[in-house]
Amino acid sequence: MFSLIDLKQTKVYQEALEEGIKEGEILTKLGSIPRMVKLGLSVEIIAASLDLPLETVQQEVNKQQ
């Protein structure tokens, strides 16, 4: 029977964990965009600061309008 330790050592678990972490990081960055816009930062500065594509930042800004 698989124990929790065995499960955590599987490649599938590791890949799912990594994917979840990356998704969480992206969601955190996307959540920062409206606050940065309110501070008067340009989409170019926001994209560079958050290390996101300019198009992604622009789409998020457009959603807020």
CORRA-V984354 format. One line per field, one symbol per residue. phi: phi as a letter, one per 40 degrees, with the letter a starting at -180 (. if undefined). psi: psi as a letter, one per 30 degrees, with the letter a starting at -180 (. if undefined). burial: I if it has 24 or more other C-alpha atoms within 12 Angstrom, else O. Layout:
phi: ???
psi: ???
burial: ???
This chain:
phi: .cccccccccccccccccccccccccccccccddcccccgccccccdcccfbcdccccccccccc
psi: kkleeeeffleeeeeeeeeeeeeeeeeeeeffeeeeeffgkleeeeeeefhlkeeeeeeeeeef.
burial: OOOOOOOOOOOOOOOOOOOOOOOOOOOOIIOOIIOOIOOOOOIOOIIOOOOIOOOOIOOIIOOOO
